[in-house]
Amino acid sequence: MKSIRLALSALALGAAMSATAPALAQAPGEASAVADTSCMYDCLIGMVEDHMEALVARDPSRLPLAGDLVFTENNVPLQPGEGLWGTVEGADENGLVVADETTGHAAWFGSVRENGTAAFYAVRIHVDGGLIDEIETVVHRRTSLPAPYGDWENMVHFPEFVEVLPEEERRPRERMLAIADAYFDTVELNDGQVFAPFSEDCSRLENGILTTAVREGEQRSAAAIASGCRDQFLLGLYKINKRIRRDLPLVDEQRGVVVASGFFDHANEFDRYLLTNGQEMRTALKWPNSITLLEAFRIRNAEIQRIEATFTYVPYFMHNIFWGPDAEFPEFAADPAACSASCLDSHARTVASSMVGNQWQDVNWGERVGYAENSVGIRVGESIWRTVTAVDSDPLVVADEQTGKAVWIGRIEEHGQPAWAAFTVAADGSAVGSVDATIRRSEYGAPWAEPVSAPDFAVLPAARRTSRSDMINAGAQFFPAITAGGGAPEIFGADCRWVVNGQDMGDCVSPFGGPGIAQIEAIRDRELLAVDEERGLAVWRTFEDFPATSGQSYPRTMQVIEMLHFDGGEVARIEAFTSELPYGMRPLARR
């Protein structure tokens, strides 16, 4: 009876409201039941072309930007003018352009020039009320990571993308979306089963490389094993794609084009696999990674005919704020009385050792746990929990009951390949509340020395120890001095050495005022992790921004675990471990 009374009350309330206010009939998530017609097809094409002109001019003020504009570069929210806007020198004049007047989206694919080199580039914009309120960009630069990077000077877009389809060769928007979605279903966990319809001559262009047919002078690609879209999927070439997360915001019906935004999550839980013909394949990378992409499909007669994609590496399981809001990291308040330094040390060692064989249930987890790798939140039991095959048997652990954290530093192996790891573990009594992992692999290049063993620091005699407050004060001088552009702070001993990712970079004083440090625009989000007075160790986590506006390299951010070793009141050694992130990336928000 109670449920009936509640239902009748709800009906009565609805009737009363309808008598006093007009009914709202718009679809969920839409501001109005009447479509915005302030910027139709030609206007949208013009808007995205204007965006490219403003980009090359490095002047976002040329664009009609909404006050609540959201702009991302490789999935990191930035301000207009940041990232590529500060380094770009030119762009293709013949980019691929498509638009969707139903949803107000437009996209551009091509290449740009940046600091004397080329990068493959794609952008999606959204226009509402004549103003651009979304700009989503993917920039693929030439790095040491193994990803397609083609001949941008001779890259030719498939002409089919710009051809208007005859009415009889078109398909309704809903069918086009289903076909594009079926492509991602096919490439996810690709095992030879094909869900999507492909034309016999289907071709795919990725970062300027034709990956469905061999062309002389191009990088080796999947085309060297099998040609054609369907044949590659029938072989199961792309089995490493554990998960394809995607959104399909744009349908250009008159040209038969669908544009998708998404991620390919390469879990690399195995480092070799068999094709359906029995041929063994080995993964190019041994560790979890994701690629972020904008991808266009040309669909004719209900078949995928042409594909063009721009993609680049990002940290594993990174999120897209337009359709997949970022995770939050549960805040953890330590109680110094609940877990001593030795207690924290034990927790850190248990967390690290339990990664071998994915024995995550060996850890006593708290009620709400935060876990992140290279500033991306993901569930415990995924990612490196499934790739780590060994961890350092004699790591360096710096534990601090005042912060409630311990930092584990040492060598890990992923399918036998070594890497540096720093795990920051927070605990309260018997339960672990959070783990923040920073991993550095060899593929990112120098500075790098292959890890053999963890750094080792002995307990100092009482006369040579430095107080906690003095170590923290030295850090307060050290970090600002890096970006100040002047000389070194007077905190270093005569023989101090600076080591980054195991590579000795020289003395600690010389870099200050030099060209290397001068590239760092900001050191932000600094957090003291742990202090050990007996061994003279203080560890921080920071984020270093390299905007590349001085003409060197490309915009990027480094997540850094920075450890200062004190002896006799002076810094005797710096040990830093860095993980490269997309420019402007920040730590997970605390809640």
Buried (B, 14 or more C-beta within 10 A) or exposed (E): EEEEEEEEEEEEEEEEEEEEEEEEEEEEEEEEEEEBEEBBBEBBBBBBBBBBEBBBEBEBEEBEBBEEBBBBBBBBBBEBEBBBBBBBBEBBEEBBBBBBBBBBBBBBBBBBBBBEEBBBBBBBBBBBEEBBBBBBBBBBBEBEBEBBBBBBEEBEBBEBBBBEBEEEEBBEBEEBBBBBBBBBBBBBBBBBEBBBBBBEEBBBBBBBBBBBBEEEEBBEBBBEBBBBBBBBBBBBBBBBBBBBBBBBBBBBBBBBBBBBBBBBBBBBBBBEBEBBEEEEBEBBBBBBBBBBBBBBBBBBBBBBBBBBBBBBBBBBBBBBBBBBEBBEBBEBEBEEEBBEBEBBBBBBBBBBBBBBEBEBEEBEBBEEBBBBBBBBBBEBEBBBBBBBBBBBEEBBBBBBBEBBBBBBBBBBBBBEBBBBBBBBBBBBBEBBBBBBBBBBBBBBEEBBBEBEEBBEBEEBEEEEBBEBEBBEEBBEEBBEBBBEEEEBBEBBBEEBBBBBBBEEBEBBBEBBBEEEBBBBBBBBEBBBBBBBBEBBBBBBBBBBBBBBBEEBBBBBBBBBBBBBBBBEBBBBBBBBBBBBBBBBBBBBEEE
